[in-house]
Amino acid sequence: KIDIKEGSMYPVLYKFEDLGYISSEKKLVGKRMTRIYYHLEPSGKEYLEGIYKEYKEMTSIIDTFMEEEHDLQ
């Protein structure tokens, strides 16, 4: 479980929006409340796929290292 504080989430969303990875749409809900909906753009999907590939490569290396360490014991 990941607990993300509200104040740390929005700067990342704004940065990703500036980079074109996501887009946002404001919608009025009720009389005064506005909600913001975020959409993953094609460039954001490419970025996500890239960091996921890096993550999988890194975890594979760590898994191999841990298996080798376990075999030595």
Backbone as JSON Lines, residues from 0, in Angstrom:
{"i":0,"aa":"K","n":[0.84,-1.18,0.0],"ca":[0.0,0.0,0.0],"c":[0.88,1.24,0.0]}
{"i":1,"aa":"I","n":[0.5,2.2,-0.83],"ca":[1.23,3.45,-0.9],"c":[0.33,4.57,-0.42]}
{"i":2,"aa":"D","n":[0.83,5.36,0.52],"ca":[0.08,6.5,1.04],"c":[0.7,7.77,0.49]}
{"i":3,"aa":"I","n":[0.03,8.39,-0.47],"ca":[0.53,9.61,-1.1],"c":[-0.21,10.8,-0.53]}
{"i":4,"aa":"K","n":[0.54,11.73,0.0],"ca":[-0.06,12.94,0.56],"c":[-0.52,13.86,-0.58]}
{"i":5,"aa":"E","n":[-1.66,14.49,-0.38],"ca":[-2.26,15.34,-1.41],"c":[-1.3,16.43,-1.9]}
{"i":6,"aa":"G","n":[-0.56,17.03,-1.0],"ca":[0.35,18.11,-1.36],"c":[1.52,17.67,-2.22]}
{"i":7,"aa":"S","n":[1.86,16.38,-2.19],"ca":[2.99,15.91,-3.01],"c":[2.52,15.37,-4.35]}
{"i":8,"aa":"M","n":[1.24,15.12,-4.5],"ca":[0.72,14.56,-5.73],"c":[0.56,15.62,-6.82]}
{"i":9,"aa":"Y","n":[0.04,16.79,-6.48],"ca":[-0.27,17.79,-7.48],"c":[0.94,18.35,-8.21]}
{"i":10,"aa":"P","n":[2.07,18.61,-7.57],"ca":[3.24,19.07,-8.34],"c":[3.65,18.07,-9.42]}
{"i":11,"aa":"V","n":[3.54,16.78,-9.14],"ca":[3.88,15.76,-10.13],"c":[2.86,15.79,-11.27]}
{"i":12,"aa":"L","n":[1.59,15.91,-10.95],"ca":[0.56,16.01,-11.99],"c":[0.79,17.23,-12.87]}
{"i":13,"aa":"Y","n":[1.11,18.37,-12.27],"ca":[1.36,19.59,-13.05],"c":[2.57,19.42,-13.96]}
{"i":14,"aa":"K","n":[3.62,18.78,-13.44],"ca":[4.82,18.56,-14.25],"c":[4.51,17.64,-15.42]}
{"i":15,"aa":"F","n":[3.8,16.54,-15.16],"ca":[3.44,15.61,-16.23],"c":[2.54,16.29,-17.27]}
{"i":16,"aa":"E","n":[1.68,17.17,-16.81],"ca":[0.82,17.9,-17.75],"c":[1.67,18.85,-18.61]}
{"i":17,"aa":"D","n":[2.63,19.54,-17.99],"ca":[3.53,20.43,-18.74],"c":[4.34,19.66,-19.78]}
{"i":18,"aa":"L","n":[4.72,18.42,-19.44],"ca":[5.5,17.59,-20.36],"c":[4.64,16.93,-21.44]}
{"i":19,"aa":"G","n":[3.32,17.05,-21.31],"ca":[2.42,16.48,-22.3],"c":[2.09,15.01,-22.07]}
{"i":20,"aa":"Y","n":[2.46,14.48,-20.91],"ca":[2.17,13.07,-20.61],"c":[0.71,12.84,-20.24]}
{"i":21,"aa":"I","n":[0.1,13.87,-19.64],"ca":[-1.31,13.78,-19.27],"c":[-2.0,15.08,-19.68]}
{"i":22,"aa":"S","n":[-3.31,15.03,-19.75],"ca":[-4.11,16.23,-19.95],"c":[-5.17,16.25,-18.85]}
{"i":23,"aa":"S","n":[-5.74,17.42,-18.63],"ca":[-6.75,17.53,-17.58],"c":[-7.99,18.21,-18.12]}
{"i":24,"aa":"E","n":[-9.1,17.91,-17.48],"ca":[-10.37,18.52,-17.83],"c":[-11.1,18.85,-16.54]}
{"i":25,"aa":"K","n":[-11.51,20.1,-16.41],"ca":[-12.25,20.53,-15.22],"c":[-13.74,20.4,-15.51]}
{"i":26,"aa":"K","n":[-14.46,19.85,-14.53],"ca":[-15.91,19.72,-14.66],"c":[-16.56,20.24,-13.38]}
{"i":27,"aa":"L","n":[-17.61,21.0,-13.58],"ca":[-18.37,21.53,-12.46],"c":[-19.28,20.42,-11.93]}
{"i":28,"aa":"V","n":[-19.17,20.19,-10.63],"ca":[-19.99,19.17,-9.98],"c":[-20.84,19.9,-8.93]}
{"i":29,"aa":"G","n":[-22.12,19.86,-9.1],"ca":[-22.97,20.63,-8.19],"c":[-22.93,22.1,-8.57]}
{"i":30,"aa":"K","n":[-23.16,22.96,-7.59],"ca":[-23.2,24.4,-7.87],"c":[-21.82,25.06,-7.88]}
{"i":31,"aa":"R","n":[-20.92,24.61,-6.99],"ca":[-19.64,25.31,-6.86],"c":[-18.42,24.41,-6.91]}
{"i":32,"aa":"M","n":[-18.59,23.13,-6.75],"ca":[-17.44,22.23,-6.66],"c":[-16.95,21.84,-8.06]}
{"i":33,"aa":"T","n":[-15.65,21.97,-8.26],"ca":[-15.03,21.6,-9.52],"c":[-14.15,20.38,-9.31]}
{"i":34,"aa":"R","n":[-14.25,19.44,-10.21],"ca":[-13.37,18.26,-10.2],"c":[-12.48,18.32,-11.42]}
{"i":35,"aa":"I","n":[-11.27,17.8,-11.23],"ca":[-10.33,17.73,-12.35],"c":[-10.12,16.26,-12.69]}
{"i":36,"aa":"Y","n":[-10.32,15.94,-13.95],"ca":[-10.13,14.58,-14.44],"c":[-8.87,14.57,-15.3]}
{"i":37,"aa":"Y","n":[-8.01,13.59,-15.07],"ca":[-6.75,13.48,-15.8],"c":[-6.82,12.32,-16.78]}
{"i":38,"aa":"H","n":[-6.2,12.53,-17.94],"ca":[-6.19,11.54,-19.01],"c":[-4.75,11.28,-19.44]}
{"i":39,"aa":"L","n":[-4.4,10.02,-19.58],"ca":[-3.06,9.64,-20.03],"c":[-2.97,9.83,-21.54]}
{"i":40,"aa":"E","n":[-2.03,10.64,-21.98],"ca":[-1.82,10.9,-23.39],"c":[-0.88,9.84,-24.0]}
{"i":41,"aa":"P","n":[-0.84,9.72,-25.33],"ca":[0.05,8.73,-25.96],"c":[1.51,8.87,-25.52]}
{"i":42,"aa":"S","n":[2.0,10.1,-25.39],"ca":[3.39,10.29,-24.94],"c":[3.56,9.83,-23.5]}
{"i":43,"aa":"G","n":[2.52,9.98,-22.69],"ca":[2.56,9.5,-21.31],"c":[2.57,7.98,-21.26]}
{"i":44,"aa":"K","n":[1.83,7.36,-22.17],"ca":[1.83,5.9,-22.23],"c":[3.21,5.39,-22.63]}
{"i":45,"aa":"E","n":[3.85,6.05,-23.58],"ca":[5.22,5.67,-23.97],"c":[6.18,5.82,-22.8]}
{"i":46,"aa":"Y","n":[6.06,6.93,-22.08],"ca":[6.91,7.17,-20.91],"c":[6.68,6.09,-19.85]}
{"i":47,"aa":"L","n":[5.43,5.78,-19.59],"ca":[5.08,4.76,-18.6],"c":[5.64,3.4,-19.02]}
{"i":48,"aa":"E","n":[5.51,3.05,-20.29],"ca":[6.05,1.78,-20.78],"c":[7.57,1.74,-20.62]}
{"i":49,"aa":"G","n":[8.24,2.87,-20.85],"ca":[9.69,2.94,-20.7],"c":[10.14,2.74,-19.26]}
{"i":50,"aa":"I","n":[9.48,3.43,-18.32],"ca":[9.91,3.27,-16.93],"c":[9.51,1.9,-16.4]}
{"i":51,"aa":"Y","n":[8.43,1.32,-16.92],"ca":[8.06,-0.03,-16.51],"c":[9.11,-1.03,-16.99]}
{"i":52,"aa":"K","n":[9.6,-0.84,-18.21],"ca":[10.65,-1.72,-18.74],"c":[11.91,-1.61,-17.87]}
{"i":53,"aa":"E","n":[12.29,-0.39,-17.51],"ca":[13.45,-0.19,-16.64],"c":[13.23,-0.87,-15.28]}
{"i":54,"aa":"Y","n":[12.03,-0.74,-14.74],"ca":[11.69,-1.37,-13.47],"c":[11.84,-2.89,-13.56]}
{"i":55,"aa":"K","n":[11.3,-3.48,-14.63],"ca":[11.38,-4.93,-14.79],"c":[12.83,-5.39,-14.93]}
{"i":56,"aa":"E","n":[13.64,-4.64,-15.66],"ca":[15.06,-4.98,-15.8],"c":[15.76,-4.91,-14.45]}
{"i":57,"aa":"M","n":[15.49,-3.88,-13.69],"ca":[16.13,-3.71,-12.38],"c":[15.71,-4.81,-11.42]}
{"i":58,"aa":"T","n":[14.42,-5.12,-11.37],"ca":[13.97,-6.18,-10.46],"c":[14.51,-7.54,-10.88]}
{"i":59,"aa":"S","n":[14.69,-7.74,-12.18],"ca":[15.28,-8.99,-12.65],"c":[16.73,-9.12,-12.17]}
{"i":60,"aa":"I","n":[17.47,-8.03,-12.23],"ca":[18.86,-8.04,-11.76],"c":[18.9,-8.31,-10.26]}
{"i":61,"aa":"I","n":[18.02,-7.65,-9.51],"ca":[17.98,-7.85,-8.06],"c":[17.58,-9.28,-7.72]}
{"i":62,"aa":"D","n":[16.57,-9.82,-8.43],"ca":[16.16,-11.21,-8.2],"c":[17.31,-12.18,-8.44]}
{"i":63,"aa":"T","n":[18.04,-11.96,-9.53],"ca":[19.19,-12.82,-9.84],"c":[20.24,-12.73,-8.74]}
{"i":64,"aa":"F","n":[20.53,-11.52,-8.3],"ca":[21.5,-11.32,-7.24],"c":[21.05,-12.01,-5.96]}
{"i":65,"aa":"M","n":[19.78,-11.86,-5.6],"ca":[19.27,-12.46,-4.37],"c":[19.3,-14.0,-4.46]}
{"i":66,"aa":"E","n":[18.99,-14.55,-5.62],"ca":[19.05,-16.01,-5.8],"c":[20.48,-16.51,-5.66]}
{"i":67,"aa":"E","n":[21.44,-15.78,-6.23],"ca":[22.84,-16.16,-6.1],"c":[23.3,-16.1,-4.65]}
{"i":68,"aa":"E","n":[22.9,-15.07,-3.93],"ca":[23.25,-14.94,-2.53],"c":[22.65,-16.06,-1.71]}
{"i":69,"aa":"H","n":[21.4,-16.42,-2.02],"ca":[20.72,-17.49,-1.31],"c":[21.4,-18.83,-1.58]}
{"i":70,"aa":"D","n":[21.85,-19.05,-2.82],"ca":[22.52,-20.3,-3.18],"c":[23.87,-20.46,-2.46]}
{"i":71,"aa":"L","n":[24.5,-19.36,-2.11],"ca":[25.8,-19.41,-1.44],"c":[25.67,-19.85,0.01]}
{"i":72,"aa":"Q","n":[24.49,-19.73,0.58],"ca":[24.33,-20.07,2.0],"c":[24.04,-21.51,2.22]}
